[in-house]
Amino acid sequence: AGGETDYALGAWYDYDMTTHQLSPADVIYFIHTVEGDYYRFRMMDYYDKAGTSGHMSFESGPVDAP
């Protein structure tokens, strides 16, 4: 809408302006495959144990069809 691109995972994080850190938003995405299966997908972290950015971790798994 309005000529702006809307990305499927565009809102996966919250940004803290004070610390300049990303944290995963409290969002679970549901994926419907071309085979007809459904999966849940949630971002868990953007940092590794040392605090280095760009090391994304997530959880996923199958779910029943709606």
Salt bridges, closest charged atoms under 4 A:
ASP48 OD2 - HIS55 NE2 3.86
GLU59 OE2 - ARG42 NE 3.24
